[in-house]
């Protein structure tokens, strides 16, 4: 437990200290955000705010995770696990895609970066490599980081997916979660604060999976998840990195995470759902991200069908802004939605455990 706290604390400190350095450097180089003209008028004052702050989140995540392992040498802790490293690699790869997108926007002084096709190629490429590797590296019990079974809190006892279908499934998850996080990153601190809450929930879930691991105590209700303690350490580091970044990203934001951060964090969540076998439970924990993405899908589908708009503007946080809600009110209420979803997700997780052992 102490190493989980160390991971979060180290990442928090690294993020808080690194982010203002990026603010200064990016401001000096004129790497400021371009604002969509069709967006809410109140956002135009944010033009020129430094972006690509996701670099601080990714660096702090790695520093917190590896730093906790260095500290853990004195606690006879195991080294980095393959499960956490695969998720971190997916996170970093998607952060790289986002960085290219942000860089093109800044270089060309426009609000559009990579083409949709190029972005999808990057996301799918990272997802395919992750999907192939996550089915390898069995431990001494034969457990691999990922499973070809669909899961809620644990694998469903139904036929597994063929490997090709599993790879396609992983691609869908990575694209869905990374784009959902990207859509949510439209207000100061909204994505960083919401992701902090979701990752805190996953820290609790993975630590519980460790305490009830089949490898430690094979009994009714145990979890057949590989490296749950190290995943808890990684989740704590990610939550700490997001909170540290939020210190500077909260309204009025001194820096935006950009696609560098949002795609990386969405990929992190997607990878976590696979290695923790909580692919369906994540829909509850990440309820805000699901709602944000769904609002865009609904808006586009209805408009193309009959020319009508369901929302004043999508994603849905802009709908509330155009309804004259103050930005901070929208942010706090959507944080509350995430807190409710995360709490409900943990409750459903624990209820399933009670049912399994009962």
C-alpha positions, 0 to 999 in steps of 0.5 A: 500500500505504501508504494501506491501512495509513493507512486501517486505522490511522486507523480503529483510532485513531478507534474506540479513542478514540470507543468509551469516549466512547460508553460514558460517554454511554450509561451516563449516559443508562441506555442498557443492554442488555436480556437475553433471559430464555431465554438462558444464566443467565451472561448475566444479569449483562450486563444494563445494559451499554451497547449501540449501540456499532456507532455507533463502528464506522461512524463510525470506518470513514468516518473511516478511509476518508476520512482515508486519502484526505485523506492520499493527496492527497500520494501522487497517489491517486485520490479515493473510488470509486463501488464503495466508496461504494456499499458504505459507503452500504449499510453505513450504511443497515443500521446505521440499521435496526439503530440503530432496532431498538436504540433501540426496545429501550432505550426500551421496556426490552425485548429485542425492538425492531423487528418482523421485518417492519419489519426486513426492509423496511429490509434489503430497501429498502437492498438494492434501492437498492444492487442498482440502483445497483451496475449503473450508473456504468461506468468508461471500460472499461465495467465497473460495480461489480456484475455480473449473473453469479454469481461464485466468484472471478470471474464464471462464464461462463454466462448472466447473471441478468435484472436483476429476478433480480439485485435479488432475489439481492442482497436475499437476500445482504444479508438472509442476511449481515446476519442471520448477523452479527446472530446471531453477535453473542451473546458478548463480542467474538465478532462484532467479532473474527471480522469483523476476520479476515474483513475482513483476508482481504478486504483481501488479496484486493482488493489482489491484485485491484488488482495483477492488474487487467485495467485495469492489465495485461490478460492471462491471469488478470487480474481484471475488478473495478472500483476494487479498490485503493479497496476494499482501502482500505475493507476495511482501514478496516473491519478497523481499526474492528472491532479498535479496538472489540474493545479495549472489547468483548472479555470482559468487554465494556464495550459491545456493538455491538448491531444497529447494528453487526452489521447494518451489518457484515453488510451490508458483507460482503454488499456486498463479495461483490458488488463483488469478485465473490466471492459463493461464496468468501465462504461459506468466508471467513465460515464462522463466520457461515454456521455460526451462521445454519445452526444456527438454521435447523436448530434451527427446522426440526427442532423444527417437524418433530418437536419435537426440538432438535438443539442445547441452544440456538441459535445454536450458540455458546449450545450450547457455553456450555450444555455448560459451556464457559467463554465465553472458550473458546467465543469463542477457538475460534470466532475460530480457526474464522474464522481457518481459514476466512479462510486457506482462502478466501485459499488458494482465491482464490490457487489459482484465480489460479494455475489461470487463469494456468497 
